[in-house]
Amino acid sequence: MSALRKAYSVAGAILMLQFFLQLYFIAATIFTIVSANDNAKDVYSAFKNADSFAGLHAINGDLTALTILIMLILTFAARLSRQTKIMTGVLFALILVQAVLAHTGIAVISALHGINALVLIGLGGFLTGRNWAFGRRAGTVTTTP
């Protein structure tokens, strides 16, 4: 295996960690707000506290886009299959759509941000697993009778 193929695998593993962190940060944001007592002072304080988690979600989202861009570059450098190049390109397009959905200002459209996130996680996981360059691959395992 080439070092660039392994780099793609490592970037994919980092991407999956970033997706996990995205889910954690947004859940922490929501639960910080929801747990506030029903008075103006507590609600204001909860929003202030939740803002740090929301900020981490935004920063990690930007870093996620950078990771996907690196993966796209690695598909060409490692000479991965045409299908992998296209699917990683789709992953990059989806992360750009994700950024737009987060800032539309129209709740019905911005709600698609969560649906798009699930597609990103699925496609990212598929690409990482399919192009894993370490250890045995599912397709190469042989069994003896």
N, C-alpha and C positions, 0 to 999 in steps of 0.2 A: 504494500500500500504506500502511496506517495504521502509525503508530509502534508501536502496541501489538502488531500482527502481527509486526513486526520484533523487538520485545522477546521475543515468544514464540519466535521463531527463535533469537535469541541465548541465551535460557535453555535451549533444546534443545541448542544446541552446547556450552554449559557442562555440561549434564547428560551428554553423551557423553564429555567430558573427565573428568568425575568418575567415570564408569563405568570408563574406561581406568585412572585412578588406583586405583580399588578393586581391579582385577585386579592391578596392579603391587604394591600394598601387601600383598595376601594372598600373592602369589607370593614376595615378599621375606621375609615371615614364615616361610613353609614352607621355603624354601631356606636360610635362616639356621639353622633347627633341624636340617634334614637334613644339612647340611655339618659338623656337630659330630663330633669324634672320639668313639669309644665308651668314654668314661669319665665318671664322675659330675661332675667339675669342669667339663669342656668342655660337657657337656649342659646343666648349670645355667647356664653363661655364655651358651650359645646361646639358651636360653629368655629370659634377661634381655635380650639384644640384640634378639631377635625381638619382644619386647614393645613396643618403640617403633614398629615397623612395624604391629603389630596395633592399637596405639592410633591411629595415623594412619588405618587402615582404618575404625575405629569412628567417629572424628571426621568423616571424609569421608562416611561413610554417613549421619550426621545431617545434614550439609550437603546431601547428595543429596536427602534427604526435603524439606528446605526449598526446594530448587530446583524439585522437582516440585509442591510446594504453590503456589509462585509461578506456575508454568506453568498450574496449574488455575485460579487467579484470573485469569490473562491470557486464558484461553479465553472467559471471560464478558466481561471488559473489552474485548477485541478483537472480540467478537461472532463468534467462530469457529463452525463448523458444530456441530450437535447431536452428530454422530458424534465429532468431535474432543473435545468436552466430555466425552462418555461415556468415550472411550478414555483421556483424560488422568485422569479420575476413577478408572478401573481401574488406571492406572499408580500413582496415589497409594495406592490400596488395596493394591496389590502391595508397595509399599515399606513399608507398615505390617506386612504379613505377613512381610516380610523381617526386620524388627526382632524380631518374635516368634520366628521360626525361629532366629535367632542366639542366643537365650537360653532355649531349652526345657530344656536339660540332658539331653535324650534324643538320643543320637548319630544314631539312625536317622531321627528327625524333623528334627534340625538339619541333616542332610546335604541336605535339600531346599533349604536356603539357597542352595547353588550352582546348583541347577536353576532356582529362582525368579530368581536373578540373571541367568541367560541370557534368561529371558522378559522381565525388565525392560529389558535391553539391546536386545533385539529390538523391543519395543514403543516404547521411547524413540527408537530410531533411525528407526523407521517414522513416528512422529509428527513428529519433527524434519524428516525428508525431505519428508513429505507437505505440511507447512505452511510450508516454507521460503519466506521473504518477500524474499530477495535474489536477483538475477540471473534467469536463465531457468529455467523449470520444465520438466521432462521432457514434460509434456502439451502445452506450448505451442510446442514446437520444430516448425518446418515445414521440409520439404525440397523442393528444386526438382528437376525431372527433368533 
